[in-house]
Structure formats: structure tokens, C-alpha cells
Amino acid sequence: YAVCLFEEDTPEELIKTIRPDVLVKGGDYNIENIVGADFVQSYGGTVSSIPFVEGYSTTATITSIKKL
């Protein structure tokens, strides 16, 4: 498993480069609106939208890491 950071406006080029087996986004995204979903599905990859977990926040995690 990996989390990849990117500096572009969307992860589309990164997705095309790394060709992930699984692409996951938070529950506020419909699969048809996930950038790169069509590409990942075109070669048999899986695209999922998973529900948020209360009490967990990417922003809070990044803030905590920056304090280290």
C-alpha cells in the first residue's frame, strides 16, 4: 500500500504512470467523479469510494506530523 503526493491540480498523470491496482477516495466522491477512475477500471483495477471515519482527519494528521 502507498499514499502518493503530487503537485499537479489532479492526480491523473500520476495515476497513468503508476497504474494502481486500487484507487480509493473519500465518501464525498461518487466513483464516476473520481479522476482516473475510467483509466484504472480500463485495465481491471478497482475504484472505491469509502465512508469517512469520524475522528480521523487528513488535515489533522498532516498538522501533527509537521509539529514533529
BELWONOR-V904132 format. One record per residue. N is the residue number from 1. RES is the residue in three letters. NEAR is the number of other ideal C-beta (glycine too) atoms within 10 Angstrom. Layout:
# BELWONOR-V904132
N,RES,NEAR
N,RES,NEAR
This chain:
# BELWONOR-V904132
1,TYR,4
2,ALA,5
3,VAL,6
4,CYS,10
5,LEU,6
6,PHE,12
7,GLU,5
8,GLU,8
9,ASP,7
10,THR,10
11,PRO,19
12,GLU,13
13,GLU,11
14,LEU,16
15,ILE,20
16,LYS,11
17,THR,11
18,ILE,11
19,ARG,11
20,PRO,18
21,ASP,10
22,VAL,10
23,LEU,20
24,VAL,14
25,LYS,18
26,GLY,12
27,GLY,11
28,ASP,9
29,TYR,16
30,ASN,10
31,ILE,13
32,GLU,9
33,ASN,10
34,ILE,20
35,VAL,15
36,GLY,20
37,ALA,21
38,ASP,11
39,PHE,16
40,VAL,19
41,GLN,14
42,SER,8
43,TYR,8
44,GLY,7
45,GLY,16
46,THR,12
47,VAL,19
48,SER,13
49,SER,17
50,ILE,10
51,PRO,8
52,PHE,10
53,VAL,9
54,GLU,6
55,GLY,6
56,TYR,8
57,SER,12
58,THR,9
59,THR,7
60,ALA,10
61,THR,10
62,ILE,10
63,THR,10
64,SER,10
65,ILE,8
66,LYS,7
67,LYS,6
68,LEU,4
